[in-house]
Amino acid sequence: MKEKLAIHGGSRAVPEGAIKKWPPISDLDRKMVLAALEGPTHTVGPNYTELEKEFAAWSGVKHALYCNSGTAALHMALVACQVGCGDEVIVPAYTWPSSATCCIHHNAIPVFVDIEWSTMNIDATKIEAAITPRTKAIIAVHLHGLSADLDAIMAVAKKHNLKVIEDCCQAHGLAYRGRKAGTIGHGAAFSCNQNKCLSSGEGGFFVSDDTELFERGKMLWYFGEHRRPESGTAHIAYGMGWMYRSTELDAAFTRAQLMRLDEHLAVLKANAEHLHKCLEGTPNLIRPVIPPGHGHNWYNYTIRFDMEAMGHAKDAAAFRDRLVKAMRAEGVDTGVWQGWPVPEMTAIAAKSAYGRGCPWSCTKSSVNYSLDQFPMAVKHCGWHTGMTMPLRNPNDKKVAELMAAGIRKALDNLDQVEKVA
Ligand SMILES: Cc1ncc(COP(=O)(O)O)c(C=O)c1O
């Protein structure tokens, strides 16, 4: 339908104030955080230890360690898997940078594998070709909340005696062939930052079923100690450690949010599935795909624009940015989450992470990051946009309909999008 776009002075598809903020704060959050404030300690206290038990039970794993970020959890998981200096780790070419930089934290070398176009997750059929005698682990990222191809990943890992770390930072509540994400690999990392499905400002969990592996990872949590503060630390660095602890206040907030997590996930699923239905048949729009047996928690509803069909294959990112600008002017809260493949990011492309070429030069690594190896990741970067907040509780299906209306309006009026500055 031809309508004047809001960016050119038309009226908005989404009225001002229609999208409610995430996460919803209730009296439970207020009560628990205030009680922690008045409690016996602001570092590791009763909320901290209870939260770890509750998250382990909720996730279906034996052990969970609460920490200050998903990045810290990934780093702990890698070290737990005995990945170290000069070892190689397989990482998808398109993900959040810390799925790769966690390797560099321990002088290990990320080796990138292209993504599969349809799922946006690592292309499991390409992993074997990237394995060398130095390879120790694979980071299986469940990107946007869609499960990676874990059967294939676990099979290749088993064949080559590699560990698998699930990056579940976006994957709370996700199921893969009936099993919860985070329970299938050797260890996993979750994030609780502001945008995540379990949201409490910042935070994360390192989880594992393997007690020995878990204990090794835990050493990083608090300066290389192996005892917890509540059992009396010796103040000895038994190994190389960081300071990855969070606080009792954040633990209380996370506990309160965890109590509502199933409700939040159910609302997100209902809203995302409704949006998915509303967008069916939209011209030049590629909706997300869920292969059989895979789950989706709809952390990020990511769509692609068919740049070839629209005649913009050569200037895809620039035209996508105009489309996103037009949609945002309509009130659609969409954005470009990651606009670059990870191997294109400066610290990695220039192999300059710690300066003087380290860890690549000091480990004599000759890994190649040329982008022509990752055509799907490169293409995806210019074609996509995605949204998180509008589909989260307390937003409802009406908000999903408004999002769909704003997206459709821009795509129905491409002649006007061409004129967006
Ligand atoms: C896929 C993925 N991995 C890792 C992280 C890192 O989590 P955090 O921001 O809590 O360090 C994020 C968070 O943005 C993520 O989306």
The ligand as an ORCA input file, in Angstrom:
! r2SCAN-3c Opt
* xyz 0 1
  C      26.640    -14.567     21.552
  C      27.233    -13.786     22.692
  N      28.350    -14.250     23.271
  C      28.912    -13.617     24.320
  C      28.374    -12.456     24.822
  C      29.051    -11.780     25.970
  O      28.210    -11.579     27.073
  P      28.502    -10.366     28.080
  O      28.101     -9.106     27.382
  O      27.663    -10.663     29.269
  O      29.952    -10.398     28.376
  C      27.224    -11.922     24.254
  C      26.622    -10.692     24.800
  O      26.347     -9.730     24.240
  C      26.642    -12.598     23.152
  O      25.538    -12.120     22.564
*
